[in-house]
Every structure is written in C-alpha cells, then in structure tokens.
C-alpha cells in the first residue's frame, strides 16, 4: 500500500476558486477512477495558497494504471485545462507507511 501526496501551490488568491472548481466538477470525475481519496486540504499556516490531497493505492502499478485511465478521460482533460491557470507549481510524493503505521496493512478509515 502506498499513499500519493499531491501539493498544488496556487497563484495568490486562486486556491479557493481551485477548490470550488474541484468540488463542483473534478471530484466527480476523479474519485471513481482513482478510488481511495484519503483527504483533501488547504493550507492555513505555513506556505499559503496550497491545496494538498492524498490518494491511497495498492501499489505503484495500481497508481500508474489508475492515473493513465484518468489522463485519457475526456472530461478530466477538459476540467484540467480549466483549473491549470490557477496552479503555479505542483509537487507529488509517494509515501510508504512504516510497518507500525495504522496504514501498514491498508487504509485505516
């Protein structure tokens, strides 16, 4: 099991429009394909104007297959084009749970 952390730094003042667009349109496209949304967050202290989301996958291969399906989806392509102007930078990290983590054997919902 792995968790992907995706951090988008938005242009100043654009994180709320990004979140609103995602809630209205992006989530309904992404969730059925990616499956395991762990959480969706905005920053309030520290580096501002960031949107952070976490997705759980069975493996890197599972992630790759799901992401490939998403990237080919025409509705996702149209949505991504709409929100791309809000985003300044993007950072992705793969997190692997430690053996003692509640997530070591899968999602700890």
N, C-alpha and C positions, 0 to 999 in steps of 0.2 A: 504494500500500500504506500502511495505517495500523495503528497499534497502540493499543488502548484499555487504559489503566491504570485499574483499579478498586481503590480502597482503602476497606476497611471497618474502622472503629475499633469494636472490640467493648467491651462493658462489661468491667470488670476481672474477670479470671478466666474469660472466656467465649470467648476466641479458640480455645483447644484444643477445647472442645465444638463450636464452629462448624466447625473443620477436620475433626473426626471425622464430623460430620453430612454435610459436603460430600463427603468421601471415600466414605462409605457409601451416599449417595443422590444428592446433587446432581450430581456429576461425570458419572454415567451418563446423566443427563437432558440436561445442558448440552452436553457435548462433541460428540455427533452433530449438534446443531443449530448451535452456534457454530463448530465445526470446528477452529480453529487456536489451541489453547492454547499460549502461549509459555512461561508459567511461573506457579507458584502459590507464594506466600511468606508467611512470618510475620516480624514484626519482632523483633529480639533486642537491638538497641541503638538509641537514639533514642526516638521515640514508640512506646510499647509497646502491646500488645493490638491490633495491626493485622494484617489479612490483605490482601495485595496480590496481584492476579492480572492477567496481561497476555494479551490476545487479539489476534491479527492478522486483519485483514480486507483485502479487495481495495480497498475504497473506503468512504466514508460510507454510500453507498446499500446496499452489501453488508451492512454492520453493521446498518443500520436494518431491513433485511428479516429478517436472522437473529434480531435481538433481538425483533422483532414476533412471529415464529414461536415463540420461546421463551416469551414472555409469555402467549401463548394456550394453551400446553400445560398440560393439567390437572395432570399430575404435577409440573410446575415450580411451578404455583400452590400446590399443597399443600406442597411442600418449602419454598418461600419463606416461607409462613406459619409453618412450624416454626422456622426459623432467625431470623426477624425479631426476636424478643425478645433475641437475643444482640447485635444491632447497635445501636450508639449513633449513629454518623454514617457517611455514605458520600460518597466523592469520586470522580468519574470524570474522566479526562483523555484527550484524543486526542493521540497522539504521531505526528509525521510524521518519517520518517528523513531526515537530511541526505543530500545527493547522494553523499557519500563513505562513508556508513554501509554496513556489510555487509548491512543490511536494505533498502537503497535499491531493489533490484530484487525484493524479496520475502523471505520467511523465510530466515534463514541458519542452518538446522538443521545 
